[in-house]
Amino acid sequence: FLYPSSPQEEEDSAMQNIVTEKRAEESHRQDSADLLIFILLLTLTILTIWLFKHRRFRFLHETGLAMIYGLIVGVILRYAVHVPRDVGTASMGCFVNISPATLLVNISGKFYEYTLKGEISANLVNDVQDNEMLRKVTFDPEVFFNILLPPIIFHAGYSLKRRHFFRNMGSILAYAFVGTVISCFVIGLLMYGCVMLMKQFSQLGGDFFFTDCLFYGAIVSATDPVTVLAIFHELQVDADMYALLFGESVLNDAVAVVLSSSIVAYQPQGDNSHTFEVMALLKSFGMFLGVFSGSFSLGVATGVVTALISFFTKLRDFQLLETALFFLMSWSTFLLAEACGFTGVVAVLFCGITQAHYTFNNLSPESQDRTKQLFELLNFLAENFIFSYMGLTLFTFQNHIFNPMFIVGAFLAVFVGRAANIYPLSFLLNLGRRYKIRSNFQHMMMFAGLRGAMTFALSIRDTATFARQMMFSTNLLVVFFTVWVCGGGTTQMLSCQRIRYGFPNEADLLLCVCLNRVGVDSDQDNSMGLADGSERRSTKQESAWLFRIWYNFDHNYLKPILTHSGPPLTTTLPPCCGPVARLLTSPQAIENECQLKDDDSDLILTDGDINLSYGDITVSTDAMGAHTNSGRSFSGTATSDDLDRELAYGDHELVMRGTRLVLPMDDSEPPFSDSIRNLRM
């Protein structure tokens, strides 16, 4: 039986509804203002970037600039803008074993739901933060992992220049896997010594165990040399060094994520969860292998499924639907991996590589351009948003713990860990490399080990304990220093190490190639001399034997099944498999049988008739090494070694036994010495 409400109760209920609606409207306006702050930050960053590029100012990259603007806005929000909460605070006590995530409170006969925001120190109970704007601009850490990180990681895999990546694949894998593990344990051991020293001087205000030190070593080992790589690309620095740095940073982010998860999962038997136990260590190692391999398989599988969908359907006739499906399948890889207990970073990275290798060939030309531009834009906005937020959180985050001794120890450990990664591995790799990683390259790689978005995202994901809060505060300073100081000093470091940069543009370089091969005159030929013999690189000999095996299998079987490029299966499978081959071969593959559309084909060259053309200059050679030229009247000779070396460079077409190969210029490394640049002067 329901008693009728009194007029006073109805009036109170109506007033409460009005107040609730007013609060919802104010909250909406506040949220809009908060988002507007970040939009204005990005807009200001873009305009300043344009000014820097226009003035050729390279001492500060866009990410460092975004952090500076974030710092300025953080100072303003913290000390100049004050928006008090329109709510009262009531403190009541009750005894429970654990903190409930959701609390139902009975207030005057009405039930209200409250969610857990986090622990508050006992001395701050009566001084709860009352700046509403500071509270609103503090994002949920899951926003970074589920929204901002996927496009950054996917773009890294989707834009990977596989030619130089596979040419240095062994070295990249060594730096990314072995080097990251070495860096993690070196930093962890040094930080554990620092923590023990802090305890001796009574400088530690909470628990900090050895597993916490290893966890810190894992998250701070994730390099993000976006500043250095952007300057490398702009200055056209050595392509192999670019590939080593980019490949290492792409893979080592994935390794750092899985490694940190494995360290968190370390759980010995018994009450003390911080003792050493062999079985727990082996279990963590098994988890590392399982999570990484599972994430890798899931990412590749999603890419293959997308390739099959685009292969067996005619979505290319509807470019908008094609691009939308590609975008959703790529993004869902991250969420699917996280939902299955794997690591989304690893999955979406290898999904991007698979999409670029297979699905990209099935897309229409319009969708190919759209997907490239779409993920490039998302990567740019997400990365600059994260760096802006880094500057902002230095003043808006409420649980910072800055300990001078820990900060100094962290800086020393980071640089020692980077050195322990680069120099010993480079020495061991040079024992088996035909083209050595020179000492100036090693110094540059050591200097370019910046920390960035991944370190920040892993740090902010969990700030519940004293140790995690100290890690987060310290990592902010590490990121600031490496981006501003190391990133800003890239050009000076290149000059100090005498690393060449500023190669000629594509057209001038290719014209020099053709003129030098067919011979203009002896004086000009001498002025355009090649690099010494130690720097001559034969693409045919550079390809790793492992990659040759993979290439042959991929080119003959996987590419024809998953894409419209490559030779038809009717020519690669045995005659007994003729019906299956005809069923799986697309009409486009049969039509393009004589036109190989394979991005990796420039890595594998076979002996045979070669025809090189640029403009109205044509140089051809047969299997015996003889050559002819047509077009302009030039005379000269070209050896097979010269042509083989030339095939690795230039934006030109190569016709080989009826197969057309296109060698992209922006993937190439000019084989000339600095004297070529004088030709343009």
RAURPE-V912216 format. One record per residue. N is the residue number from 1. RES is the residue in one small letter. PSI is psi as a letter, one per 30 degrees, with the letter a starting at -180 (999 if undefined). Layout:
n=N res=RES psi=PSI
n=N res=RES psi=PSI
This chain:
n=1 res=f psi=k
n=2 res=l psi=k
n=3 res=y psi=k
n=4 res=p psi=k
n=5 res=s psi=k
n=6 res=s psi=l
n=7 res=p psi=e
n=8 res=q psi=e
n=9 res=e psi=e
n=10 res=e psi=e
n=11 res=e psi=e
n=12 res=d psi=e
n=13 res=s psi=e
n=14 res=a psi=e
n=15 res=m psi=e
n=16 res=q psi=e
n=17 res=n psi=e
n=18 res=i psi=e
n=19 res=v psi=e
n=20 res=t psi=e
n=21 res=e psi=e
n=22 res=k psi=e
n=23 res=r psi=e
n=24 res=a psi=e
n=25 res=e psi=e
n=26 res=e psi=e
n=27 res=s psi=e
n=28 res=h psi=e
n=29 res=r psi=e
n=30 res=q psi=e
n=31 res=d psi=e
n=32 res=s psi=e
n=33 res=a psi=e
n=34 res=d psi=e
n=35 res=l psi=e
n=36 res=l psi=e
n=37 res=i psi=e
n=38 res=f psi=e
n=39 res=i psi=e
n=40 res=l psi=e
n=41 res=l psi=e
n=42 res=l psi=e
n=43 res=t psi=e
n=44 res=l psi=e
n=45 res=t psi=e
n=46 res=i psi=e
n=47 res=l psi=e
n=48 res=t psi=e
n=49 res=i psi=e
n=50 res=w psi=e
n=51 res=l psi=e
n=52 res=f psi=e
n=53 res=k psi=e
n=54 res=h psi=e
n=55 res=r psi=g
n=56 res=r psi=h
n=57 res=f psi=j
n=58 res=r psi=g
n=59 res=f psi=f
n=60 res=l psi=k
n=61 res=h psi=l
n=62 res=e psi=e
n=63 res=t psi=e
n=64 res=g psi=e
n=65 res=l psi=e
n=66 res=a psi=e
n=67 res=m psi=e
n=68 res=i psi=e
n=69 res=y psi=e
n=70 res=g psi=e
n=71 res=l psi=e
n=72 res=i psi=e
n=73 res=v psi=e
n=74 res=g psi=e
n=75 res=v psi=e
n=76 res=i psi=e
n=77 res=l psi=e
n=78 res=r psi=e
n=79 res=y psi=f
n=80 res=a psi=f
n=81 res=v psi=k
n=82 res=h psi=j
n=83 res=v psi=j
n=84 res=p psi=l
n=85 res=r psi=k
n=86 res=d psi=i
n=87 res=v psi=k
n=88 res=g psi=l
n=89 res=t psi=k
n=90 res=a psi=k
n=91 res=s psi=k
n=92 res=m psi=l
n=93 res=g psi=k
n=94 res=c psi=l
n=95 res=f psi=j
n=96 res=v psi=l
n=97 res=n psi=e
n=98 res=i psi=l
n=99 res=s psi=j
n=100 res=p psi=k
n=101 res=a psi=e
n=102 res=t psi=k
n=103 res=l psi=k
n=104 res=l psi=k
n=105 res=v psi=k
n=106 res=n psi=j
n=107 res=i psi=j
n=108 res=s psi=h
n=109 res=g psi=f
n=110 res=k psi=k
n=111 res=f psi=k
n=112 res=y psi=k
n=113 res=e psi=k
n=114 res=y psi=k
n=115 res=t psi=l
n=116 res=l psi=k
n=117 res=k psi=f
n=118 res=g psi=l
n=119 res=e psi=k
n=120 res=i psi=k
n=121 res=s psi=l
n=122 res=a psi=e
n=123 res=n psi=f
n=124 res=l psi=g
n=125 res=v psi=e
n=126 res=n psi=g
n=127 res=d psi=h
n=128 res=v psi=k
n=129 res=q psi=k
n=130 res=d psi=g
n=131 res=n psi=j
n=132 res=e psi=e
n=133 res=m psi=e
n=134 res=l psi=e
n=135 res=r psi=e
n=136 res=k psi=e
n=137 res=v psi=f
n=138 res=t psi=j
n=139 res=f psi=l
n=140 res=d psi=k
n=141 res=p psi=f
n=142 res=e psi=f
n=143 res=v psi=e
n=144 res=f psi=e
n=145 res=f psi=e
n=146 res=n psi=f
n=147 res=i psi=e
n=148 res=l psi=e
n=149 res=l psi=e
n=150 res=p psi=e
n=151 res=p psi=e
n=152 res=i psi=e
n=153 res=i psi=e
n=154 res=f psi=e
n=155 res=h psi=e
n=156 res=a psi=e
n=157 res=g psi=e
n=158 res=y psi=e
n=159 res=s psi=g
n=160 res=l psi=k
n=161 res=k psi=j
n=162 res=r psi=f
n=163 res=r psi=e
n=164 res=h psi=f
n=165 res=f psi=e
n=166 res=f psi=f
n=167 res=r psi=f
n=168 res=n psi=g
n=169 res=m psi=e
n=170 res=g psi=e
n=171 res=s psi=e
n=172 res=i psi=e
n=173 res=l psi=e
n=174 res=a psi=e
n=175 res=y psi=e
n=176 res=a psi=e
n=177 res=f psi=d
n=178 res=v psi=e
n=179 res=g psi=e
n=180 res=t psi=e
n=181 res=v psi=e
n=182 res=i psi=e
n=183 res=s psi=e
n=184 res=c psi=e
n=185 res=f psi=e
n=186 res=v psi=e
n=187 res=i psi=e
n=188 res=g psi=e
n=189 res=l psi=e
n=190 res=l psi=e
n=191 res=m psi=e
n=192 res=y psi=e
n=193 res=g psi=e
n=194 res=c psi=e
n=195 res=v psi=e
n=196 res=m psi=e
n=197 res=l psi=e
n=198 res=m psi=e
n=199 res=k psi=e
n=200 res=q psi=e
n=201 res=f psi=g
n=202 res=s psi=h
n=203 res=q psi=g
n=204 res=l psi=k
n=205 res=g psi=g
n=206 res=g psi=a
n=207 res=d psi=k
n=208 res=f psi=j
n=209 res=f psi=l
n=210 res=f psi=e
n=211 res=t psi=e
n=212 res=d psi=e
n=213 res=c psi=e
n=214 res=l psi=e
n=215 res=f psi=e
n=216 res=y psi=e
n=217 res=g psi=e
n=218 res=a psi=e
n=219 res=i psi=f
n=220 res=v psi=f
n=221 res=s psi=f
n=222 res=a psi=j
n=223 res=t psi=l
n=224 res=d psi=i
n=225 res=p psi=h
n=226 res=v psi=e
n=227 res=t psi=e
n=228 res=v psi=e
n=229 res=l psi=e
n=230 res=a psi=e
n=231 res=i psi=e
n=232 res=f psi=e
n=233 res=h psi=e
n=234 res=e psi=e
n=235 res=l psi=f
n=236 res=q psi=h
n=237 res=v psi=l
n=238 res=d psi=k
n=239 res=a psi=e
n=240 res=d psi=e
n=241 res=m psi=e
n=242 res=y psi=e
n=243 res=a psi=e
n=244 res=l psi=e
n=245 res=l psi=e
n=246 res=f psi=e
n=247 res=g psi=e
n=248 res=e psi=e
n=249 res=s psi=e
n=250 res=v psi=e
n=251 res=l psi=e
n=252 res=n psi=f
n=253 res=d psi=e
n=254 res=a psi=e
n=255 res=v psi=e
n=256 res=a psi=e
n=257 res=v psi=e
n=258 res=v psi=e
n=259 res=l psi=e
n=260 res=s psi=e
n=261 res=s psi=e
n=262 res=s psi=e
n=263 res=i psi=e
n=264 res=v psi=e
n=265 res=a psi=f
n=266 res=y psi=j
n=267 res=q psi=j
n=268 res=p psi=l
n=269 res=q psi=k
n=270 res=g psi=a
n=271 res=d psi=e
n=272 res=n psi=j
n=273 res=s psi=g
n=274 res=h psi=g
n=275 res=t psi=l
n=276 res=f psi=k
n=277 res=e psi=k
n=278 res=v psi=e
n=279 res=m psi=e
n=280 res=a psi=e
n=281 res=l psi=e
n=282 res=l psi=e
n=283 res=k psi=e
n=284 res=s psi=e
n=285 res=f psi=e
n=286 res=g psi=e
n=287 res=m psi=e
n=288 res=f psi=e
n=289 res=l psi=e
n=290 res=g psi=e
n=291 res=v psi=e
n=292 res=f psi=e
n=293 res=s psi=e
n=294 res=g psi=e
n=295 res=s psi=e
n=296 res=f psi=e
n=297 res=s psi=e
n=298 res=l psi=e
n=299 res=g psi=e
n=300 res=v psi=e
n=301 res=a psi=e
n=302 res=t psi=e
n=303 res=g psi=e
n=304 res=v psi=e
n=305 res=v psi=e
n=306 res=t psi=e
n=307 res=a psi=e
n=308 res=l psi=e
n=309 res=i psi=e
n=310 res=s psi=f
n=311 res=f psi=e
n=312 res=f psi=f
n=313 res=t psi=l
n=314 res=k psi=h
n=315 res=l psi=f
n=316 res=r psi=f
n=317 res=d psi=f
n=318 res=f psi=i
n=319 res=q psi=e
n=320 res=l psi=e
n=321 res=l psi=e
n=322 res=e psi=e
n=323 res=t psi=e
n=324 res=a psi=e
n=325 res=l psi=e
n=326 res=f psi=e
n=327 res=f psi=e
n=328 res=l psi=e
n=329 res=m psi=e
n=330 res=s psi=e
n=331 res=w psi=e
n=332 res=s psi=f
n=333 res=t psi=e
n=334 res=f psi=e
n=335 res=l psi=e
n=336 res=l psi=e
n=337 res=a psi=e
n=338 res=e psi=e
n=339 res=a psi=f
n=340 res=c psi=g
n=341 res=g psi=g
n=342 res=f psi=a
n=343 res=t psi=j
n=344 res=g psi=e
n=345 res=v psi=e
n=346 res=v psi=e
n=347 res=a psi=e
n=348 res=v psi=f
n=349 res=l psi=e
n=350 res=f psi=f
n=351 res=c psi=e
n=352 res=g psi=e
n=353 res=i psi=e
n=354 res=t psi=e
n=355 res=q psi=e
n=356 res=a psi=e
n=357 res=h psi=e
n=358 res=y psi=d
n=359 res=t psi=e
n=360 res=f psi=e
n=361 res=n psi=f
n=362 res=n psi=f
n=363 res=l psi=l
n=364 res=s psi=l
n=365 res=p psi=e
n=366 res=e psi=e
n=367 res=s psi=e
n=368 res=q psi=e
n=369 res=d psi=e
n=370 res=r psi=e
n=371 res=t psi=e
n=372 res=k psi=e
n=373 res=q psi=e
n=374 res=l psi=e
n=375 res=f psi=f
n=376 res=e psi=e
n=377 res=l psi=e
n=378 res=l psi=e
n=379 res=n psi=e
n=380 res=f psi=e
n=381 res=l psi=e
n=382 res=a psi=e
n=383 res=e psi=e
n=384 res=n psi=e
n=385 res=f psi=e
n=386 res=i psi=e
n=387 res=f psi=e
n=388 res=s psi=e
n=389 res=y psi=e
n=390 res=m psi=e
n=391 res=g psi=e
n=392 res=l psi=e
n=393 res=t psi=f
n=394 res=l psi=f
n=395 res=f psi=f
n=396 res=t psi=f
n=397 res=f psi=k
n=398 res=q psi=f
n=399 res=n psi=h
n=400 res=h psi=k
n=401 res=i psi=j
n=402 res=f psi=j
n=403 res=n psi=j
n=404 res=p psi=e
n=405 res=m psi=e
n=406 res=f psi=e
n=407 res=i psi=e
n=408 res=v psi=e
n=409 res=g psi=e
n=410 res=a psi=e
n=411 res=f psi=e
n=412 res=l psi=e
n=413 res=a psi=e
n=414 res=v psi=e
n=415 res=f psi=e
n=416 res=v psi=e
n=417 res=g psi=e
n=418 res=r psi=e
n=419 res=a psi=e
n=420 res=a psi=f
n=421 res=n psi=e
n=422 res=i psi=e
n=423 res=y psi=e
n=424 res=p psi=e
n=425 res=l psi=e
n=426 res=s psi=e
n=427 res=f psi=e
n=428 res=l psi=e
n=429 res=l psi=e
n=430 res=n psi=f
n=431 res=l psi=f
n=432 res=g psi=f
n=433 res=r psi=k
n=434 res=r psi=e
n=435 res=y psi=j
n=436 res=k psi=l
n=437 res=i psi=j
n=438 res=r psi=l
n=439 res=s psi=e
n=440 res=n psi=e
n=441 res=f psi=e
n=442 res=q psi=e
n=443 res=h psi=e
n=444 res=m psi=e
n=445 res=m psi=e
n=446 res=m psi=e
n=447 res=f psi=f
n=448 res=a psi=g
n=449 res=g psi=i
n=450 res=l psi=l
n=451 res=r psi=k
n=452 res=g psi=b
n=453 res=a psi=e
n=454 res=m psi=e
n=455 res=t psi=e
n=456 res=f psi=e
n=457 res=a psi=e
n=458 res=l psi=e
n=459 res=s psi=e
n=460 res=i psi=f
n=461 res=r psi=e
n=462 res=d psi=j
n=463 res=t psi=h
n=464 res=a psi=f
n=465 res=t psi=l
n=466 res=f psi=e
n=467 res=a psi=e
n=468 res=r psi=e
n=469 res=q psi=e
n=470 res=m psi=e
n=471 res=m psi=e
n=472 res=f psi=e
n=473 res=s psi=e
n=474 res=t psi=e
n=475 res=n psi=e
n=476 res=l psi=e
n=477 res=l psi=e
n=478 res=v psi=e
n=479 res=v psi=e
n=480 res=f psi=e
n=481 res=f psi=e
n=482 res=t psi=e
n=483 res=v psi=e
n=484 res=w psi=e
n=485 res=v psi=e
n=486 res=c psi=e
n=487 res=g psi=e
n=488 res=g psi=f
n=489 res=g psi=g
n=490 res=t psi=e
n=491 res=t psi=e
n=492 res=q psi=e
n=493 res=m psi=e
n=494 res=l psi=e
n=495 res=s psi=e
n=496 res=c psi=e
n=497 res=q psi=g
n=498 res=r psi=h
n=499 res=i psi=k
n=500 res=r psi=k
n=501 res=y psi=l
n=502 res=g psi=h
n=503 res=f psi=l
n=504 res=p psi=l
n=505 res=n psi=l
n=506 res=e psi=e
n=507 res=a psi=e
n=508 res=d psi=e
n=509 res=l psi=e
n=510 res=l psi=e
n=511 res=l psi=e
n=512 res=c psi=e
n=513 res=v psi=e
n=514 res=c psi=e
n=515 res=l psi=e
n=516 res=n psi=e
n=517 res=r psi=e
n=518 res=v psi=f
n=519 res=g psi=j
n=520 res=v psi=d
n=521 res=d psi=l
n=522 res=s psi=e
n=523 res=d psi=e
n=524 res=q psi=e
n=525 res=d psi=e
n=526 res=n psi=e
n=527 res=s psi=f
n=528 res=m psi=h
n=529 res=g psi=l
n=530 res=l psi=l
n=531 res=a psi=l
n=532 res=d psi=l
n=533 res=g psi=f
n=534 res=s psi=f
n=535 res=e psi=f
n=536 res=r psi=k
n=537 res=r psi=k
n=538 res=s psi=j
n=539 res=t psi=e
n=540 res=k psi=e
n=541 res=q psi=f
n=542 res=e psi=f
n=543 res=s psi=k
n=544 res=a psi=k
n=545 res=w psi=e
n=546 res=l psi=e
n=547 res=f psi=e
n=548 res=r psi=e
n=549 res=i psi=e
n=550 res=w psi=e
n=551 res=y psi=e
n=552 res=n psi=e
n=553 res=f psi=e
n=554 res=d psi=e
n=555 res=h psi=e
n=556 res=n psi=f
n=557 res=y psi=e
n=558 res=l psi=e
n=559 res=k psi=e
n=560 res=p psi=f
n=561 res=i psi=e
n=562 res=l psi=f
n=563 res=t psi=l
n=564 res=h psi=g
n=565 res=s psi=l
n=566 res=g psi=l
n=567 res=p psi=k
n=568 res=p psi=k
n=569 res=l psi=f
n=570 res=t psi=f
n=571 res=t psi=f
n=572 res=t psi=f
n=573 res=l psi=l
n=574 res=p psi=l
n=575 res=p psi=f
n=576 res=c psi=f
n=577 res=c psi=g
n=578 res=g psi=e
n=579 res=p psi=e
n=580 res=v psi=e
n=581 res=a psi=e
n=582 res=r psi=e
n=583 res=l psi=e
n=584 res=l psi=f
n=585 res=t psi=k
n=586 res=s psi=l
n=587 res=p psi=e
n=588 res=q psi=e
n=589 res=a psi=e
n=590 res=i psi=e
n=591 res=e psi=e
n=592 res=n psi=g
n=593 res=e psi=e
n=594 res=c psi=g
n=595 res=q psi=j
n=596 res=l psi=j
n=597 res=k psi=i
n=598 res=d psi=j
n=599 res=d psi=f
n=600 res=d psi=g
n=601 res=s psi=f
n=602 res=d psi=f
n=603 res=l psi=f
n=604 res=i psi=j
n=605 res=l psi=k
n=606 res=t psi=l
n=607 res=d psi=k
n=608 res=g psi=a
n=609 res=d psi=k
n=610 res=i psi=k
n=611 res=n psi=j
n=612 res=l psi=k
n=613 res=s psi=k
n=614 res=y psi=j
n=615 res=g psi=b
n=616 res=d psi=g
n=617 res=i psi=k
n=618 res=t psi=k
n=619 res=v psi=k
n=620 res=s psi=l
n=621 res=t psi=k
n=622 res=d psi=a
n=623 res=a psi=f
n=624 res=m psi=f
n=625 res=g psi=f
n=626 res=a psi=l
n=627 res=h psi=l
n=628 res=t psi=l
n=629 res=n psi=l
n=630 res=s psi=l
n=631 res=g psi=b
n=632 res=r psi=l
n=633 res=s psi=j
n=634 res=f psi=l
n=635 res=s psi=l
n=636 res=g psi=l
n=637 res=t psi=l
n=638 res=a psi=k
n=639 res=t psi=l
n=640 res=s psi=e
n=641 res=d psi=e
n=642 res=d psi=e
n=643 res=l psi=e
n=644 res=d psi=e
n=645 res=r psi=e
n=646 res=e psi=f
n=647 res=l psi=f
n=648 res=a psi=f
n=649 res=y psi=l
n=650 res=g psi=l
n=651 res=d psi=i
n=652 res=h psi=l
n=653 res=e psi=k
n=654 res=l psi=k
n=655 res=v psi=j
n=656 res=m psi=j
n=657 res=r psi=h
n=658 res=g psi=g
n=659 res=t psi=k
n=660 res=r psi=k
n=661 res=l psi=k
n=662 res=v psi=k
n=663 res=l psi=j
n=664 res=p psi=k
n=665 res=m psi=e
n=666 res=d psi=f
n=667 res=d psi=f
n=668 res=s psi=l
n=669 res=e psi=j
n=670 res=p psi=k
n=671 res=p psi=g
n=672 res=f psi=l
n=673 res=s psi=l
n=674 res=d psi=f
n=675 res=s psi=f
n=676 res=i psi=e
n=677 res=r psi=f
n=678 res=n psi=f
n=679 res=l psi=f
n=680 res=r psi=f
n=681 res=m psi=999
